[in-house]
């Protein structure tokens, strides 16, 4: 393994080691700040309790990603094909991100109930913007000379889109998707904090009320693992889809 690849693991080990030592030297109560060893133990021992909640949160995130892809890709292509549409919708896209998600989460629970719908919608709001903006930027960054060549060859907009614009925009599309899948956990968990009957956010709220701080951190650990897993999955898809970038 290259030395550069060891920096991140070494940094994580250093932080966890300092955290473990500090909690013991300072005699910090477990219900205030548990040591990493207690957190990892809780994440493993209490896995039967955590896993059903993790499955609920993961399903909310995946559904949010699917919904975001189904709406962001057509909208980005439509705005690219029609600059007037882009100018008209751009303020609304920015406004959708300017509104704090905490502000609309209670409203979504009132409108959509305590079920999965409000959490999926929260995840969609957060994922939708980076995918749309990244894909649109990728489409617009296409080399003008290639555009002219396709136009001279009589290619239709659909053919140019599939053979030129889409492949050209894929690297930036996947960059936006990576950002989206990692922050999708925020939307799902916030929705669960506001009102839910299942999920890691719900588990964190319930555990915090009972001063089971190790279980709160264990839920955060599982949530982090889910985010990293989705990040890695998108990276694998990118390598398979954008082979020429390698």
Secondary structure in CASP SS format (residue, H / E / C, confidence):
PFRMAT SS
TARGET T0000
AUTHOR 0000-0000-0000
METHOD secondary structure of the structure
MODEL  1
X C 1.00
X C 1.00
X H 1.00
X H 1.00
X H 1.00
X H 1.00
X H 1.00
X H 1.00
X H 1.00
X H 1.00
X H 1.00
X H 1.00
X H 1.00
X H 1.00
X H 1.00
X H 1.00
X H 1.00
X H 1.00
X H 1.00
X H 1.00
X H 1.00
X H 1.00
X H 1.00
X H 1.00
X H 1.00
X C 1.00
X C 1.00
X C 1.00
X C 1.00
X C 1.00
X C 1.00
X C 1.00
X C 1.00
X C 1.00
X C 1.00
X H 1.00
X H 1.00
X H 1.00
X H 1.00
X H 1.00
X H 1.00
X H 1.00
X H 1.00
X H 1.00
X H 1.00
X C 1.00
X H 1.00
X H 1.00
X H 1.00
X H 1.00
X H 1.00
X H 1.00
X H 1.00
X H 1.00
X H 1.00
X H 1.00
X H 1.00
X H 1.00
X H 1.00
X H 1.00
X H 1.00
X H 1.00
X H 1.00
X H 1.00
X H 1.00
X H 1.00
X H 1.00
X H 1.00
X H 1.00
X H 1.00
X H 1.00
X H 1.00
X H 1.00
X H 1.00
X H 1.00
X H 1.00
X H 1.00
X H 1.00
X H 1.00
X H 1.00
X H 1.00
X C 1.00
X H 1.00
X H 1.00
X H 1.00
X H 1.00
X H 1.00
X H 1.00
X H 1.00
X H 1.00
X H 1.00
X H 1.00
X H 1.00
X H 1.00
X H 1.00
X H 1.00
X H 1.00
X H 1.00
X C 1.00
X C 1.00
X H 1.00
X H 1.00
X H 1.00
X H 1.00
X H 1.00
X H 1.00
X H 1.00
X H 1.00
X H 1.00
X H 1.00
X H 1.00
X H 1.00
X C 1.00
X C 1.00
X C 1.00
X H 1.00
X H 1.00
X H 1.00
X H 1.00
X H 1.00
X H 1.00
X H 1.00
X H 1.00
X H 1.00
X H 1.00
X H 1.00
X H 1.00
X H 1.00
X H 1.00
X H 1.00
X H 1.00
X H 1.00
X H 1.00
X H 1.00
X H 1.00
X H 1.00
X H 1.00
X H 1.00
X H 1.00
X H 1.00
X C 1.00
X C 1.00
X C 1.00
X H 1.00
X H 1.00
X H 1.00
X H 1.00
X H 1.00
X H 1.00
X H 1.00
X H 1.00
X H 1.00
X C 1.00
X C 1.00
X C 1.00
X C 1.00
X H 1.00
X H 1.00
X H 1.00
X H 1.00
X H 1.00
X H 1.00
X H 1.00
X H 1.00
X H 1.00
X H 1.00
X H 1.00
X H 1.00
X H 1.00
X H 1.00
X H 1.00
X H 1.00
X H 1.00
X H 1.00
X H 1.00
X H 1.00
X H 1.00
X H 1.00
X H 1.00
X H 1.00
X H 1.00
X H 1.00
X H 1.00
X H 1.00
X H 1.00
X H 1.00
X H 1.00
X H 1.00
X H 1.00
X H 1.00
X H 1.00
X H 1.00
X H 1.00
X H 1.00
X C 1.00
X C 1.00
X C 1.00
X C 1.00
X C 1.00
X H 1.00
X H 1.00
X H 1.00
X H 1.00
X H 1.00
X H 1.00
X H 1.00
X H 1.00
X H 1.00
X H 1.00
X C 1.00
X C 1.00
X C 1.00
X H 1.00
X H 1.00
X H 1.00
X H 1.00
X H 1.00
X H 1.00
X H 1.00
X H 1.00
X H 1.00
X H 1.00
X H 1.00
X H 1.00
X H 1.00
X H 1.00
X H 1.00
X H 1.00
X H 1.00
X H 1.00
X H 1.00
X H 1.00
X H 1.00
X H 1.00
X H 1.00
X H 1.00
X H 1.00
X H 1.00
X H 1.00
X H 1.00
X H 1.00
X C 1.00
X H 1.00
X H 1.00
X H 1.00
X C 1.00
END
